[in-house]
Amino acid sequence: MIHASTQMLAEIKEAPAVVARQLAHAEIYREEGERLRREAPRFVATCARGSSDQAVTFFKYIAEQRLGLPIASVGPSIASVYGSELKFEGGILLTVSQSGGSPDLVSLQERAAKGGARTVALLNVTDSAVGNAAGSVLPMMAGQEKAVAATKSFVASLVALATVVAHWSGDKTLLDALSRLPESLSKALECDWSAAALPVAAANSLFTIGRGPGLGVAGEAALKLKETCRLHAESYSAAEVQHGPIALARDRFAALVFANNDESDGSIAAAIDNLADAGATVFVAGSAGGKGQILPTVDAGHPFLNPICRVVSFYRFVEALSVALGENPDAPALLKKVTKTV
């Protein structure tokens, strides 16, 4: 799928350089990880919307695996709409946002701090309402992002969170794989998923499936298919999809599955087979096995980082699909770059 360049495509192609910049200035992530190790918080709560909420899903799975610490999402409306008092003694509130400008995120951060939380914000725009009120600020370092659909900033948020977890848990294997990630992402940009374009575009609806660290990327894929292609996609875990939603998988239904190459591959393969047997056309990013059609992927050398390579390949795919469908991925209808909710 060859077409005129878009702003979204230009920003997708920046991802390897963004990650290289993060790794060259990763002291702030190391310091936060080491501080978390010293403080030993009782829990971490997260606050985010949109793509950033998918990033904290990724964080939840890698942190819970490595640290055994519960990570839970708190709805911003608990503070901004309902005005509830929050009991956060001994906890951390992690806010993830590209712009840091939404009032509801600010409200939750303020309430959590009042309730005893140390507040940490991961932001692309650090000089913002969220950033100016946070106890600690971690920059994404993605640079200006003009396309409405977030891409390089999402990748940067995953890398920052993975780096914090690596230092927090003392995971040298993860740190070593992170050092090679820019090269892996450059290769991921070259993966051709165009074989999935027509079946995905022709589907009445589709699922994006993941599990563990890949679930957040599946959620991000569903979001991007909606906002850039106006295709109805819903994200499920490979386990949850079999508890009812699989009943939708009939003719003219497609599924895009993100496999991690980890312990979840067996359950993902079972979901792939069940979806295919139900009548869905299934495409698989990864080597989980099963009856799906395999899409080319890059192994990042660590299962926590494979989803980051998968999403970069997906971004190339979805941007090209959007243009082929006559959409404008730089400025989708009804959407703004900075969304402010209360």
C-alpha positions, -999 to +999 in steps of 0.1 A: +000+000+000+020+030-013+005+065-008+014+101-002+030+106+032+008+117+061+018+134+094+008+102+112+032+082+090+060+106+096+055+104+134+053+066+133+087+065+116+101+086+144+095+059+170+130+043+169+147+077+173+123+087+201+132+055+220+169+060+214+166+095+229+147+081+259+174+055+265+202+081+262+185+102+289+170+074+310+184+086+343+151+100+353+134+066+347+162+049+367+158+073+396+121+068+397+125+030+396+150+030+424+129+054+445+099+030+442+122+002+453+132+021+484+097+033+492+080-001+487+045+013+482+015-008+492-002-003+459-001+017+427-033+033+412-034+046+377-052+075+361-054+078+323-077+081+293-076+069+257-043+055+244-027+064+277-052+041+295-039+013+272-004+021+282-012+017+319-028-017+311+006-027+297+023-013+329-001-032+351+008-066+336+045-061+336+047-046+371+024-072+386+045-100+370+078-087+382+069-071+415+037-089+427+023-055+436-014-048+428-019-021+401-055-008+398-071+018+376-091+046+393-118+064+373-111+101+372-148+108+377-145+095+413-129+129+420-140+152+392-177+143+392-185+126+425-160+144+447-151+114+467-125+115+494-097+090+486-076+070+511-042+067+495-019+064+524+012+043+514+002+043+478+013+059+445-010+075+419+005+072+384-011+096+358-002+090+322-012+116+296+002+130+264-010+166+270-015+166+308-044+191+302-076+173+310-093+187+341-106+153+353-070+139+355-060+170+375-089+165+399-080+129+406-044+137+411-053+164+436-076+142+455-051+113+457-024+137+469-048+150+496-055+114+506-018+106+512-005+095+478+028+104+462+018+114+427+038+106+396+030+118+361+043+105+328+037+132+302+048+143+268+039+179+277+055+183+311+046+220+315+009+213+319-018+213+345-011+177+355+027+182+353+027+213+374+008+197+402+025+163+403+050+152+429+073+137+403+072+142+365+086+117+340+089+131+304+080+109+275+105+128+253+085+120+222+087+156+209+058+175+193+031+152+179+008+169+154-014+141+141-045+136+162-039+098+165-011+093+191+016+069+179+052+078+189+040+092+222+022+059+229+054+040+221+074+064+243+050+058+272+054+020+270+092+023+269+093+047+299+071+025+319+091-006+310+123+011+320+109+022+354+098-014+361+132-028+350+150-006+375+123-010+402+126-048+400+163-050+391+156-068+359+189-067+340+176-089+312+149-064+305+173-035+306+196-053+282+167-059+257+157-022+261+191-011+250+185-029+217+149-018+212+155+011+187+171-014+163+141-038+168+116-010+162+134+000+130+129-036+118+093-036+130+086-006+107+094-028+077+069-056+086+042-058+059+008-066+072-010-056+040-024-092+036-048-083+064-061-051+048-089-063+026-104-088+051-102-062+079-118-035+058-145-058+046-154-071+080-187-061+096-169-059+129-137-072+144-120-082+176-084-073+187-071-099+211-042-100+235-033-112+269-009-101+296+015-074+283-001-076+249-036-067+261-029-029+262-016-031+226-048-049+215-068-021+232-047+005+214-053-013+181-091-013+185-090+024+194-069+033+163-091+012+140-121+032+152-105+067+151-085+065+119-105+040+098-140+042+112-141+004+116-158-011+146-133-030+167-135-042+202-106-054+224-107-085+246-083-107+264-078-142+248-096-156+279-125-131+282-134-133+245-145-169+251-169-159+278-197-146+255-182-123+229-171-152+206-208-156+197-204-127+173-176-143+153-194-155+122-192-146+085-176-113+076-160-111+110-122-106+115-098-108+145-064-094+149-045-112+176-013-100+194+008-128+208+037-121+232+058-153+228+054-160+265+034-183+288+001-169+275+007-184+240-012-216+248-044-198+258-040-174+229-037-203+204-069-218+218-087-185+213-074-183+178-087-218+169-121-211+185-125-178+166-114-195+133-138-224+139-166-200+146-161-184+111-139-154+118-109-146+096-080-145+121-046-127+117-019-133+143+010-111+151+034-135+169+040-172+170+013-185+193+002-212+168-033-221+159-053-217+127-047-180+122-029-164+093+006-153+105+017-116+101+054-108+101+068-096+134+101-088+151+113-104+183+126-078+207+145-102+229+121-100+258+084-108+260+076-075+277+090-056+247+074-077+219+041-058+222+060-026+215+073-040+183+039-053+174+022-019+179+048-002+156+041-027+129+004-022+134+007+015+132+022+012+097-007-011+088-035+011+102-022+043+087-021+028+052-055+012+057-070+046+067-056+063+036-068+034+014-103+038+029-103+075+020-100+087+056-076+114+069-056+098+098-041+131+107-074+147+115-102+122+120-137+136+121-151+146+156-117+143+173-092+168+186-055+164+196-061+174+231-094+161+246-105+177+278-131+160+300-145+168+334 
